[in-house]
Amino acid sequence: MKRIAGMIVVAMLALSSAVLALDLDSAKAQGLVGEQPNGYLGVVKATPEAVELAQDINTRRRQAYERIARENGITIEQVANMAGQRAISRAEPGTWVRTPEGQWVER
Amino acid sequence: MTRSGFTLLALPVLLALTTACTPRLALEAPKEPITINLNVKIDHEIRLRVERDLDELFSDDSDLF
């Protein structure tokens, strides 16, 4: 019984992350959120869903940056900036990215 | 006799002068470029490792980007 419950939890987690991945992509495509040079997701149009999504993604990004920084002996900011550069250069056409000056521009 | 004595004396002096000079030159010159190169190399290696770690974050399995 416990095992079945565990399996259900795992399945739900896998499902929720799949739903979330879709959300991030569609939120980007809708121009609600965009990539910033600091490596974190920024809110372009502040709907409650966009704010919540950005908060969730950014919390988990920060955890990942922290781990990579620790493993390589550099600062979180250095890792985050490298990720930001990469995210902006890979941004799909039609999505929004933030310039280092703070301006939102469409790719 | 005096002439060959002179050359006999001059030769070791010349040798001593040249051998004394060359190691000094060889030691001084490369010092700075070597340390600079080492710093760049370490920085470059860390950068490559971080880029590789970021590959995972940007892969399809991860939903962070």
Backbone of each chain as nested JSON, in Angstrom:
{
  "chains": [
    {"id": "A", "residues": [
      {"number": 1, "name": "MET", "atoms": {"N": [0.836, -1.219, 0.0], "CA": [0.0, 0.0, 0.0], "C": [0.862, 1.257, 0.0]}},
      {"number": 2, "name": "LYS", "atoms": {"N": [1.888, 1.208, 0.859], "CA": [2.797, 2.35, 0.943], "C": [3.539, 2.541, -0.383]}},
      {"number": 3, "name": "ARG", "atoms": {"N": [3.883, 1.416, -0.99], "CA": [4.627, 1.472, -2.245], "C": [3.791, 2.073, -3.355]}},
      {"number": 4, "name": "ILE", "atoms": {"N": [2.526, 1.68, -3.367], "CA": [1.613, 2.215, -4.386], "C": [1.464, 3.727, -4.214]}},
      {"number": 5, "name": "ALA", "atoms": {"N": [1.329, 4.128, -2.939], "CA": [1.21, 5.567, -2.657], "C": [2.459, 6.306, -3.126]}},
      {"number": 6, "name": "GLY", "atoms": {"N": [3.613, 5.689, -2.876], "CA": [4.885, 6.296, -3.306], "C": [4.951, 6.431, -4.806]}},
      {"number": 7, "name": "MET", "atoms": {"N": [4.488, 5.375, -5.496], "CA": [4.51, 5.395, -6.957], "C": [3.588, 6.489, -7.493]}},
      {"number": 8, "name": "ILE", "atoms": {"N": [2.456, 6.646, -6.834], "CA": [1.505, 7.681, -7.262], "C": [2.139, 9.072, -7.106]}},
      {"number": 9, "name": "VAL", "atoms": {"N": [2.824, 9.26, -5.963], "CA": [3.491, 10.552, -5.721], "C": [4.525, 10.822, -6.805]}},
      {"number": 10, "name": "VAL", "atoms": {"N": [5.34, 9.804, -7.126], "CA": [6.37, 9.954, -8.162], "C": [5.731, 10.292, -9.495]}},
      {"number": 11, "name": "ALA", "atoms": {"N": [4.645, 9.595, -9.822], "CA": [3.955, 9.834, -11.088], "C": [3.399, 11.254, -11.144]}},
      {"number": 12, "name": "MET", "atoms": {"N": [2.843, 11.697, -10.011], "CA": [2.28, 13.045, -9.97], "C": [3.363, 14.113, -10.117]}},
      {"number": 13, "name": "LEU", "atoms": {"N": [4.526, 13.848, -9.485], "CA": [5.645, 14.784, -9.586], "C": [6.123, 14.888, -11.026]}},
      {"number": 14, "name": "ALA", "atoms": {"N": [6.243, 13.722, -11.678], "CA": [6.694, 13.692, -13.069], "C": [5.707, 14.446, -13.943]}},
      {"number": 15, "name": "LEU", "atoms": {"N": [4.42, 14.238, -13.67], "CA": [3.377, 14.899, -14.437], "C": [3.4, 16.411, -14.226]}},
      {"number": 16, "name": "SER", "atoms": {"N": [3.557, 16.825, -12.966], "CA": [3.517, 18.253, -12.665], "C": [4.706, 18.973, -13.289]}},
      {"number": 17, "name": "SER", "atoms": {"N": [5.877, 18.308, -13.321], "CA": [7.032, 18.961, -13.928], "C": [6.855, 19.049, -15.443]}},
      {"number": 18, "name": "ALA", "atoms": {"N": [6.145, 18.048, -16.018], "CA": [5.876, 18.082, -17.453], "C": [4.914, 19.225, -17.771]}},
      {"number": 19, "name": "VAL", "atoms": {"N": [3.914, 19.391, -16.918], "CA": [2.945, 20.476, -17.091], "C": [3.647, 21.822, -16.957]}},
      {"number": 20, "name": "LEU", "atoms": {"N": [4.569, 21.893, -15.972], "CA": [5.3, 23.12, -15.711], "C": [6.184, 23.497, -16.9]}},
      {"number": 21, "name": "ALA", "atoms": {"N": [6.839, 22.464, -17.51], "CA": [7.713, 22.716, -18.654], "C": [6.907, 23.338, -19.781]}},
      {"number": 22, "name": "LEU", "atoms": {"N": [5.705, 22.815, -19.963], "CA": [4.807, 23.355, -20.981], "C": [4.433, 24.793, -20.625]}},
      {"number": 23, "name": "ASP", "atoms": {"N": [4.167, 25.01, -19.351], "CA": [3.808, 26.35, -18.895], "C": [4.906, 27.369, -19.18]}},
      {"number": 24, "name": "LEU", "atoms": {"N": [6.151, 26.975, -18.877], "CA": [7.265, 27.895, -19.099], "C": [7.388, 28.25, -20.567]}},
      {"number": 25, "name": "ASP", "atoms": {"N": [7.32, 27.228, -21.413], "CA": [7.437, 27.483, -22.846], "C": [6.298, 28.35, -23.37]}},
      {"number": 26, "name": "SER", "atoms": {"N": [5.073, 28.024, -22.92], "CA": [3.94, 28.811, -23.434], "C": [3.936, 30.214, -22.823]}},
      {"number": 27, "name": "ALA", "atoms": {"N": [4.387, 30.304, -21.562], "CA": [4.471, 31.634, -20.943], "C": [5.483, 32.504, -21.684]}},
      {"number": 28, "name": "LYS", "atoms": {"N": [6.565, 31.877, -22.131], "CA": [7.56, 32.615, -22.926], "C": [6.977, 33.021, -24.275]}},
      {"number": 29, "name": "ALA", "atoms": {"N": [6.266, 32.045, -24.895], "CA": [5.69, 32.297, -26.213], "C": [4.629, 33.383, -26.153]}},
      {"number": 30, "name": "GLN", "atoms": {"N": [3.892, 33.437, -25.024], "CA": [2.852, 34.465, -24.87], "C": [3.422, 35.815, -24.463]}},
      {"number": 31, "name": "GLY", "atoms": {"N": [4.723, 35.859, -24.218], "CA": [5.349, 37.114, -23.84], "C": [5.088, 37.525, -22.407]}},
      {"number": 32, "name": "LEU", "atoms": {"N": [4.739, 36.533, -21.56], "CA": [4.493, 36.848, -20.142], "C": [5.798, 36.95, -19.367]}},
      {"number": 33, "name": "VAL", "atoms": {"N": [6.729, 36.078, -19.698], "CA": [8.027, 36.064, -19.023], "C": [9.134, 36.037, -20.063]}},
      {"number": 34, "name": "GLY", "atoms": {"N": [10.338, 36.43, -19.626], "CA": [11.482, 36.42, -20.533], "C": [12.779, 36.224, -19.783]}},
      {"number": 35, "name": "GLU", "atoms": {"N": [13.828, 35.918, -20.542], "CA": [15.136, 35.675, -19.931], "C": [15.888, 36.979, -19.691]}},
      {"number": 36, "name": "GLN", "atoms": {"N": [16.62, 36.996, -18.574], "CA": [17.383, 38.188, -18.195], "C": [18.882, 37.85, -18.132]}},
      {"number": 37, "name": "PRO", "atoms": {"N": [19.738, 38.88, -18.28], "CA": [21.183, 38.627, -18.244], "C": [21.659, 38.066, -16.9]}},
      {"number": 38, "name": "ASN", "atoms": {"N": [20.889, 38.272, -15.833], "CA": [21.325, 37.784, -14.515], "C": [21.02, 36.296, -14.309]}},
      {"number": 39, "name": "GLY", "atoms": {"N": [20.469, 35.652, -15.337], "CA": [20.239, 34.212, -15.247], "C": [18.9, 33.828, -14.659]}},
      {"number": 40, "name": "TYR", "atoms": {"N": [18.08, 34.825, -14.346], "CA": [16.77, 34.516, -13.762], "C": [15.663, 34.964, -14.709]}},
      {"number": 41, "name": "LEU", "atoms": {"N": [14.529, 34.287, -14.565], "CA": [13.371, 34.585, -15.397], "C": [12.755, 35.903, -14.925]}},
      {"number": 42, "name": "GLY", "atoms": {"N": [12.445, 36.782, -15.86], "CA": [11.816, 38.047, -15.51], "C": [10.373, 38.074, -15.963]}},
      {"number": 43, "name": "VAL", "atoms": {"N": [9.55, 38.849, -15.273], "CA": [8.138, 38.972, -15.627], "C": [7.973, 40.161, -16.557]}},
      {"number": 44, "name": "VAL", "atoms": {"N": [7.462, 39.896, -17.772], "CA": [7.245, 40.971, -18.74], "C": [5.846, 41.557, -18.545]}},
      {"number": 45, "name": "LYS", "atoms": {"N": [4.833, 40.653, -18.483], "CA": [3.449, 41.087, -18.202], "C": [3.041, 40.447, -16.887]}},
      {"number": 46, "name": "ALA", "atoms": {"N": [2.788, 41.283, -15.881], "CA": [2.622, 40.772, -14.52], "C": [1.234, 40.213, -14.26]}},
      {"number": 47, "name": "THR", "atoms": {"N": [0.946, 39.023, -14.805], "CA": [-0.264, 38.299, -14.404], "C": [0.111, 37.451, -13.186]}},
      {"number": 48, "name": "PRO", "atoms": {"N": [-0.879, 37.098, -12.348], "CA": [-0.562, 36.288, -11.156], "C": [0.147, 34.979, -11.513]}},
      {"number": 49, "name": "GLU", "atoms": {"N": [-0.295, 34.346, -12.628], "CA": [0.318, 33.08, -13.038], "C": [1.775, 33.276, -13.438]}},
      {"number": 50, "name": "ALA", "atoms": {"N": [2.035, 34.367, -14.154], "CA": [3.404, 34.629, -14.611], "C": [4.329, 34.878, -13.422]}},
      {"number": 51, "name": "VAL", "atoms": {"N": [3.83, 35.639, -12.442], "CA": [4.635, 35.94, -11.247], "C": [4.935, 34.661, -10.487]}},
      {"number": 52, "name": "GLU", "atoms": {"N": [3.903, 33.81, -10.335], "CA": [4.088, 32.565, -9.599], "C": [5.061, 31.636, -10.324]}},
      {"number": 53, "name": "LEU", "atoms": {"N": [4.903, 31.549, -11.635], "CA": [5.794, 30.702, -12.427], "C": [7.244, 31.171, -12.301]}},
      {"number": 54, "name": "ALA", "atoms": {"N": [7.456, 32.477, -12.443], "CA": [8.814, 33.025, -12.373], "C": [9.428, 32.749, -10.999]}},
      {"number": 55, "name": "GLN", "atoms": {"N": [8.614, 32.912, -9.95], "CA": [9.125, 32.658, -8.597], "C": [9.568, 31.209, -8.44]}},
      {"number": 56, "name": "ASP", "atoms": {"N": [8.715, 30.295, -8.911], "CA": [9.023, 28.866, -8.783], "C": [10.274, 28.488, -9.573]}},
      {"number": 57, "name": "ILE", "atoms": {"N": [10.32, 28.929, -10.832], "CA": [11.472, 28.608, -11.684], "C": [12.746, 29.204, -11.084]}},
      {"number": 58, "name": "ASN", "atoms": {"N": [12.657, 30.455, -10.642], "CA": [13.851, 31.133, -10.145], "C": [14.383, 30.529, -8.848]}},
      {"number": 59, "name": "THR", "atoms": {"N": [13.463, 30.049, -7.989], "CA": [13.912, 29.374, -6.765], "C": [14.723, 28.136, -7.13]}},
      {"number": 60, "name": "ARG", "atoms": {"N": [14.224, 27.378, -8.089], "CA": [14.914, 26.146, -8.463], "C": [16.186, 26.427, -9.265]}},
      {"number": 61, "name": "ARG", "atoms": {"N": [16.173, 27.508, -10.051], "CA": [17.395, 27.883, -10.761], "C": [18.484, 28.255, -9.762]}},
      {"number": 62, "name": "ARG", "atoms": {"N": [18.083, 29.017, -8.741], "CA": [19.052, 29.458, -7.752], "C": [19.701, 28.261, -7.046]}},
      {"number": 63, "name": "GLN", "atoms": {"N": [18.896, 27.244, -6.746], "CA": [19.432, 26.026, -6.122], "C": [20.448, 25.353, -7.043]}},
      {"number": 64, "name": "ALA", "atoms": {"N": [20.121, 25.293, -8.331], "CA": [21.024, 24.654, -9.301], "C": [22.313, 25.472, -9.446]}},
      {"number": 65, "name": "TYR", "atoms": {"N": [22.181, 26.81, -9.531], "CA": [23.361, 27.672, -9.639], "C": [24.259, 27.512, -8.417]}},
      {"number": 66, "name": "GLU", "atoms": {"N": [23.617, 27.416, -7.26], "CA": [24.365, 27.302, -6.01], "C": [25.196, 26.018, -6.0]}},
      {"number": 67, "name": "ARG", "atoms": {"N": [24.592, 24.933, -6.454], "CA": [25.294, 23.65, -6.493], "C": [26.481, 23.725, -7.459]}},
      {"number": 68, "name": "ILE", "atoms": {"N": [26.251, 24.274, -8.66], "CA": [27.33, 24.364, -9.65], "C": [28.444, 25.279, -9.139]}},
      {"number": 69, "name": "ALA", "atoms": {"N": [28.067, 26.38, -8.482], "CA": [29.061, 27.306, -7.944], "C": [29.919, 26.615, -6.889]}},
      {"number": 70, "name": "ARG", "atoms": {"N": [29.271, 25.874, -6.021], "CA": [29.99, 25.169, -4.947], "C": [30.95, 24.147, -5.538]}},
      {"number": 71, "name": "GLU", "atoms": {"N": [30.488, 23.401, -6.531], "CA": [31.317, 22.346, -7.124], "C": [32.534, 22.899, -7.864]}},
      {"number": 72, "name": "ASN", "atoms": {"N": [32.43, 24.141, -8.351], "CA": [33.523, 24.697, -9.152], "C": [34.276, 25.823, -8.458]}},
      {"number": 73, "name": "GLY", "atoms": {"N": [33.902, 26.133, -7.239], "CA": [34.618, 27.154, -6.471], "C": [34.493, 28.558, -7.02]}},
      {"number": 74, "name": "ILE", "atoms": {"N": [33.323, 28.888, -7.612], "CA": [33.088, 30.26, -8.061], "C": [31.781, 30.751, -7.43]}},
      {"number": 75, "name": "THR", "atoms": {"N": [31.433, 32.01, -7.666], "CA": [30.252, 32.568, -7.005], "C": [28.976, 32.198, -7.76]}},
      {"number": 76, "name": "ILE", "atoms": {"N": [27.851, 32.252, -7.024], "CA": [26.538, 31.985, -7.639], "C": [26.301, 32.966, -8.786]}},
      {"number": 77, "name": "GLU", "atoms": {"N": [26.712, 34.235, -8.571], "CA": [26.48, 35.273, -9.582], "C": [27.209, 34.944, -10.88]}},
      {"number": 78, "name": "GLN", "atoms": {"N": [28.437, 34.409, -10.749], "CA": [29.197, 34.057, -11.95], "C": [28.486, 32.961, -12.745]}},
      {"number": 79, "name": "VAL", "atoms": {"N": [28.0, 31.949, -12.024], "CA": [27.26, 30.864, -12.682], "C": [25.985, 31.417, -13.311]}},
      {"number": 80, "name": "ALA", "atoms": {"N": [25.265, 32.246, -12.538], "CA": [23.988, 32.791, -12.998], "C": [24.183, 33.648, -14.253]}},
      {"number": 81, "name": "ASN", "atoms": {"N": [25.253, 34.448, -14.286], "CA": [25.5, 35.293, -15.45], "C": [25.814, 34.459, -16.688]}},
      {"number": 82, "name": "MET", "atoms": {"N": [26.576, 33.373, -16.493], "CA": [26.871, 32.497, -17.629], "C": [25.595, 31.854, -18.141]}},
      {"number": 83, "name": "ALA", "atoms": {"N": [24.71, 31.451, -17.217], "CA": [23.434, 30.843, -17.606], "C": [22.566, 31.872, -18.33]}},
      {"number": 84, "name": "GLY", "atoms": {"N": [22.566, 33.109, -17.844], "CA": [21.777, 34.175, -18.448], "C": [22.204, 34.461, -19.876]}},
      {"number": 85, "name": "GLN", "atoms": {"N": [23.522, 34.521, -20.075], "CA": [24.063, 34.739, -21.417], "C": [23.581, 33.65, -22.374]}},
      {"number": 86, "name": "ARG", "atoms": {"N": [23.672, 32.409, -21.868], "CA": [23.289, 31.266, -22.694], "C": [21.789, 31.294, -22.985]}},
      {"number": 87, "name": "ALA", "atoms": {"N": [20.985, 31.586, -21.966], "CA": [19.529, 31.586, -22.133], "C": [19.103, 32.646, -23.14]}},
      {"number": 88, "name": "ILE", "atoms": {"N": [19.752, 33.818, -23.081], "CA": [19.38, 34.898, -23.995], "C": [19.798, 34.557, -25.423]}},
      {"number": 89, "name": "SER", "atoms": {"N": [21.004, 33.989, -25.57], "CA": [21.467, 33.675, -26.922], "C": [20.651, 32.534, -27.536]}},
      {"number": 90, "name": "ARG", "atoms": {"N": [20.008, 31.719, -26.678], "CA": [19.211, 30.606, -27.201], "C": [17.721, 30.921, -27.266]}},
      {"number": 91, "name": "ALA", "atoms": {"N": [17.353, 32.11, -26.884], "CA": [15.927, 32.456, -26.825], "C": [15.277, 32.321, -28.203]}},
      {"number": 92, "name": "GLU", "atoms": {"N": [14.082, 31.733, -28.21], "CA": [13.351, 31.51, -29.459], "C": [12.86, 32.843, -30.026]}},
      {"number": 93, "name": "PRO", "atoms": {"N": [12.764, 32.928, -31.361], "CA": [12.174, 34.132, -31.966], "C": [10.743, 34.339, -31.467]}},
      {"number": 94, "name": "GLY", "atoms": {"N": [10.387, 35.58, -31.194], "CA": [9.041, 35.88, -30.692], "C": [8.978, 35.937, -29.169]}},
      {"number": 95, "name": "THR", "atoms": {"N": [10.051, 35.507, -28.492], "CA": [10.078, 35.609, -27.031], "C": [10.83, 36.87, -26.617]}},
      {"number": 96, "name": "TRP", "atoms": {"N": [10.654, 37.22, -25.332], "CA": [11.238, 38.466, -24.846], "C": [12.496, 38.219, -24.022]}},
      {"number": 97, "name": "VAL", "atoms": {"N": [13.489, 39.071, -24.265], "CA": [14.715, 39.004, -23.469], "C": [15.061, 40.41, -22.975]}},
      {"number": 98, "name": "ARG", "atoms": {"N": [15.758, 40.463, -21.859], "CA": [16.104, 41.755, -21.266], "C": [17.558, 42.098, -21.602]}},
      {"number": 99, "name": "THR", "atoms": {"N": [17.781, 43.337, -22.016], "CA": [19.143, 43.79, -22.297], "C": [19.847, 44.087, -20.971]}},
      {"number": 100, "name": "PRO", "atoms": {"N": [21.176, 44.155, -20.981], "CA": [21.896, 44.508, -19.753], "C": [21.466, 45.866, -19.189]}},
      {"number": 101, "name": "GLU", "atoms": {"N": [20.892, 46.725, -20.055], "CA": [20.43, 48.043, -19.595], "C": [19.037, 47.964, -18.967]}},
      {"number": 102, "name": "GLY", "atoms": {"N": [18.383, 46.809, -19.046], "CA": [17.089, 46.635, -18.396], "C": [15.892, 46.771, -19.311]}},
      {"number": 103, "name": "GLN", "atoms": {"N": [16.157, 46.903, -20.607], "CA": [15.07, 47.057, -21.589], "C": [14.599, 45.684, -22.075]}},
      {"number": 104, "name": "TRP", "atoms": {"N": [13.279, 45.492, -22.141], "CA": [12.754, 44.244, -22.708], "C": [12.689, 44.372, -24.22]}},
      {"number": 105, "name": "VAL", "atoms": {"N": [13.277, 43.426, -24.932], "CA": [13.212, 43.448, -26.396], "C": [12.763, 42.084, -26.892]}},
      {"number": 106, "name": "GLU", "atoms": {"N": [12.069, 42.092, -28.039], "CA": [11.59, 40.835, -28.607], "C": [12.653, 40.24, -29.514]}},
      {"number": 107, "name": "ARG", "atoms": {"N": [12.829, 38.95, -29.364], "CA": [13.804, 38.237, -30.195], "C": [13.307, 38.095, -31.611]}}
    ]},
    {"id": "B", "residues": [
      {"number": 1, "name": "MET", "atoms": {"N": [105.372, 34.787, -26.292], "CA": [105.112, 34.196, -24.983], "C": [104.085, 35.031, -24.219]}},
      {"number": 2, "name": "THR", "atoms": {"N": [104.333, 36.299, -24.236], "CA": [103.388, 37.169, -23.513], "C": [102.029, 37.196, -24.213]}},
      {"number": 3, "name": "ARG", "atoms": {"N": [102.101, 37.071, -25.542], "CA": [100.852, 37.124, -26.306], "C": [99.981, 35.88, -26.035]}},
      {"number": 4, "name": "SER", "atoms": {"N": [100.601, 34.703, -26.088], "CA": [99.832, 33.477, -25.844], "C": [99.358, 33.427, -24.391]}},
      {"number": 5, "name": "GLY", "atoms": {"N": [100.157, 34.024, -23.497], "CA": [99.737, 34.101, -22.079], "C": [98.496, 34.956, -21.951]}},
      {"number": 6, "name": "PHE", "atoms": {"N": [98.455, 35.987, -22.716], "CA": [97.305, 36.9, -22.686], "C": [96.027, 36.195, -23.141]}},
      {"number": 7, "name": "THR", "atoms": {"N": [96.157, 35.452, -24.249], "CA": [94.986, 34.734, -24.762], "C": [94.555, 33.628, -23.806]}},
      {"number": 8, "name": "LEU", "atoms": {"N": [95.565, 33.035, -23.17], "CA": [95.251, 31.979, -22.211], "C": [94.424, 32.539, -21.052]}},
      {"number": 9, "name": "LEU", "atoms": {"N": [94.709, 33.77, -20.68], "CA": [93.999, 34.411, -19.569], "C": [92.631, 34.93, -20.027]}},
      {"number": 10, "name": "ALA", "atoms": {"N": [92.634, 35.437, -21.255], "CA": [91.413, 36.074, -21.768], "C": [90.287, 35.071, -22.001]}},
      {"number": 11, "name": "LEU", "atoms": {"N": [90.671, 33.888, -22.407], "CA": [89.668, 32.877, -22.729], "C": [88.769, 32.528, -21.536]}},
      {"number": 12, "name": "PRO", "atoms": {"N": [89.335, 32.163, -20.396], "CA": [88.45, 31.857, -19.236], "C": [87.632, 33.041, -18.771]}},
      {"number": 13, "name": "VAL", "atoms": {"N": [88.269, 34.225, -18.894], "CA": [87.532, 35.431, -18.493], "C": [86.304, 35.623, -19.387]}},
      {"number": 14, "name": "LEU", "atoms": {"N": [86.502, 35.445, -20.682], "CA": [85.401, 35.586, -21.643], "C": [84.331, 34.534, -21.376]}},
      {"number": 15, "name": "LEU", "atoms": {"N": [84.801, 33.336, -21.093], "CA": [83.889, 32.229, -20.808], "C": [83.051, 32.519, -19.567]}},
      {"number": 16, "name": "ALA", "atoms": {"N": [83.757, 33.02, -18.555], "CA": [83.087, 33.321, -17.286], "C": [82.04, 34.415, -17.497]}},
      {"number": 17, "name": "LEU", "atoms": {"N": [82.421, 35.389, -18.327], "CA": [81.504, 36.503, -18.595], "C": [80.233, 36.014, -19.298]}},
      {"number": 18, "name": "THR", "atoms": {"N": [80.427, 35.186, -20.324], "CA": [79.264, 34.74, -21.101], "C": [78.385, 33.785, -20.28]}},
      {"number": 19, "name": "THR", "atoms": {"N": [79.042, 32.875, -19.545], "CA": [78.237, 31.917, -18.769], "C": [77.522, 32.622, -17.619]}},
      {"number": 20, "name": "ALA", "atoms": {"N": [78.127, 33.686, -17.145], "CA": [77.509, 34.408, -16.042], "C": [76.291, 35.175, -16.53]}},
      {"number": 21, "name": "CYS", "atoms": {"N": [76.335, 35.577, -17.764], "CA": [75.256, 36.424, -18.274], "C": [74.033, 35.627, -18.735]}},
      {"number": 22, "name": "THR", "atoms": {"N": [74.267, 34.545, -19.469], "CA": [73.135, 33.845, -20.087], "C": [72.104, 33.333, -19.084]}},
      {"number": 23, "name": "PRO", "atoms": {"N": [72.49, 32.691, -17.998], "CA": [71.427, 32.198, -17.105], "C": [70.579, 33.315, -16.518]}},
      {"number": 24, "name": "ARG", "atoms": {"N": [71.187, 34.455, -16.297], "CA": [70.417, 35.581, -15.742], "C": [69.317, 36.006, -16.707]}},
      {"number": 25, "name": "LEU", "atoms": {"N": [69.687, 36.094, -17.962], "CA": [68.705, 36.498, -18.971], "C": [67.592, 35.463, -19.09]}},
      {"number": 26, "name": "ALA", "atoms": {"N": [67.983, 34.195, -19.097], "CA": [67.006, 33.119, -19.292], "C": [66.018, 33.035, -18.135]}},
      {"number": 27, "name": "LEU", "atoms": {"N": [66.506, 33.354, -16.95], "CA": [65.637, 33.247, -15.784], "C": [64.632, 34.396, -15.698]}},
      {"number": 28, "name": "GLU", "atoms": {"N": [65.105, 35.582, -16.032], "CA": [64.252, 36.762, -15.82], "C": [63.082, 36.823, -16.799]}},
      {"number": 29, "name": "ALA", "atoms": {"N": [63.37, 36.555, -18.05], "CA": [62.383, 36.835, -19.092], "C": [61.052, 36.079, -18.948]}},
      {"number": 30, "name": "PRO", "atoms": {"N": [61.028, 34.756, -18.799], "CA": [59.735, 34.057, -18.903], "C": [58.864, 34.122, -17.657]}},
      {"number": 31, "name": "LYS", "atoms": {"N": [59.378, 34.711, -16.58], "CA": [58.665, 34.649, -15.305], "C": [57.206, 35.124, -15.396]}},
      {"number": 32, "name": "GLU", "atoms": {"N": [56.998, 36.315, -15.867], "CA": [55.643, 36.868, -15.853], "C": [54.667, 36.183, -16.817]}},
      {"number": 33, "name": "PRO", "atoms": {"N": [55.065, 35.981, -18.079], "CA": [54.117, 35.325, -19.008], "C": [53.643, 33.977, -18.512]}},
      {"number": 34, "name": "ILE", "atoms": {"N": [54.515, 33.226, -17.824], "CA": [54.133, 31.895, -17.347], "C": [53.007, 31.977, -16.331]}},
      {"number": 35, "name": "THR", "atoms": {"N": [53.113, 32.877, -15.373], "CA": [52.062, 32.97, -14.358], "C": [50.744, 33.42, -14.985]}},
      {"number": 36, "name": "ILE", "atoms": {"N": [50.837, 34.34, -15.947], "CA": [49.621, 34.816, -16.617], "C": [48.945, 33.656, -17.347]}},
      {"number": 37, "name": "ASN", "atoms": {"N": [49.759, 32.872, -18.074], "CA": [49.201, 31.733, -18.809], "C": [48.525, 30.737, -17.876]}},
      {"number": 38, "name": "LEU", "atoms": {"N": [49.136, 30.493, -16.724], "CA": [48.556, 29.548, -15.774], "C": [47.199, 30.025, -15.291]}},
      {"number": 39, "name": "ASN", "atoms": {"N": [47.111, 31.307, -14.974], "CA": [45.843, 31.863, -14.509], "C": [44.748, 31.711, -15.559]}},
      {"number": 40, "name": "VAL", "atoms": {"N": [45.096, 32.014, -16.788], "CA": [44.127, 31.916, -17.876], "C": [43.676, 30.475, -18.04]}},
      {"number": 41, "name": "LYS", "atoms": {"N": [44.641, 29.54, -17.913], "CA": [44.33, 28.128, -18.109], "C": [43.35, 27.63, -17.04]}},
      {"number": 42, "name": "ILE", "atoms": {"N": [43.593, 27.999, -15.787], "CA": [42.706, 27.56, -14.71], "C": [41.312, 28.142, -14.912]}},
      {"number": 43, "name": "ASP", "atoms": {"N": [41.283, 29.42, -15.206], "CA": [40.006, 30.091, -15.433], "C": [39.257, 29.404, -16.566]}},
      {"number": 44, "name": "HIS", "atoms": {"N": [39.991, 29.075, -17.616], "CA": [39.396, 28.439, -18.792], "C": [38.837, 27.057, -18.442]}},
      {"number": 45, "name": "GLU", "atoms": {"N": [39.601, 26.312, -17.637], "CA": [39.154, 24.967, -17.254], "C": [37.884, 25.015, -16.417]}},
      {"number": 46, "name": "ILE", "atoms": {"N": [37.828, 25.948, -15.472], "CA": [36.622, 26.094, -14.648], "C": [35.45, 26.468, -15.536]}},
      {"number": 47, "name": "ARG", "atoms": {"N": [35.706, 27.37, -16.449], "CA": [34.654, 27.823, -17.351], "C": [34.078, 26.648, -18.15]}},
      {"number": 48, "name": "LEU", "atoms": {"N": [34.959, 25.811, -18.646], "CA": [34.506, 24.647, -19.411], "C": [33.666, 23.717, -18.541]}},
      {"number": 49, "name": "ARG", "atoms": {"N": [34.099, 23.534, -17.28], "CA": [33.365, 22.65, -16.372], "C": [31.987, 23.218, -16.069]}},
      {"number": 50, "name": "VAL", "atoms": {"N": [31.92, 24.537, -15.861], "CA": [30.629, 25.176, -15.574], "C": [29.717, 25.09, -16.797]}},
      {"number": 51, "name": "GLU", "atoms": {"N": [30.3, 25.302, -17.981], "CA": [29.504, 25.194, -19.206], "C": [28.906, 23.797, -19.344]}},
      {"number": 52, "name": "ARG", "atoms": {"N": [29.691, 22.795, -18.96], "CA": [29.215, 21.418, -19.043], "C": [28.089, 21.171, -18.035]}},
      {"number": 53, "name": "ASP", "atoms": {"N": [28.242, 21.731, -16.833], "CA": [27.179, 21.613, -15.828], "C": [25.914, 22.326, -16.305]}},
      {"number": 54, "name": "LEU", "atoms": {"N": [26.102, 23.458, -16.986], "CA": [24.939, 24.207, -17.483], "C": [24.236, 23.444, -18.6]}},
      {"number": 55, "name": "ASP", "atoms": {"N": [24.995, 22.647, -19.361], "CA": [24.38, 21.821, -20.412], "C": [23.235, 20.993, -19.841]}},
      {"number": 56, "name": "GLU", "atoms": {"N": [23.458, 20.45, -18.641], "CA": [22.424, 19.627, -18.0], "C": [21.179, 20.458, -17.694]}},
      {"number": 57, "name": "LEU", "atoms": {"N": [21.394, 21.673, -17.176], "CA": [20.253, 22.53, -16.838], "C": [19.451, 22.9, -18.081]}},
      {"number": 58, "name": "PHE", "atoms": {"N": [20.159, 23.044, -19.209], "CA": [19.488, 23.458, -20.437], "C": [18.968, 22.266, -21.244]}},
      {"number": 59, "name": "SER", "atoms": {"N": [19.237, 21.052, -20.77], "CA": [18.77, 19.879, -21.507], "C": [17.261, 19.728, -21.356]}},
      {"number": 60, "name": "ASP", "atoms": {"N": [16.672, 18.892, -22.181], "CA": [15.215, 18.743, -22.193], "C": [14.679, 18.113, -20.906]}},
      {"number": 61, "name": "ASP", "atoms": {"N": [15.529, 17.328, -20.218], "CA": [15.086, 16.685, -18.976], "C": [14.775, 17.723, -17.9]}},
      {"number": 62, "name": "SER", "atoms": {"N": [15.533, 18.809, -17.923], "CA": [15.336, 19.856, -16.929], "C": [14.295, 20.844, -17.441]}},
      {"number": 63, "name": "ASP", "atoms": {"N": [13.438, 21.315, -16.554], "CA": [12.387, 22.239, -16.994], "C": [12.674, 23.661, -16.531]}},
      {"number": 64, "name": "LEU", "atoms": {"N": [13.956, 23.943, -16.309], "CA": [14.309, 25.263, -15.764], "C": [14.469, 26.323, -16.845]}},
      {"number": 65, "name": "PHE", "atoms": {"N": [14.66, 25.898, -18.108], "CA": [14.834, 26.88, -19.18], "C": [13.919, 26.588, -20.377]}}
    ]}
  ]
}
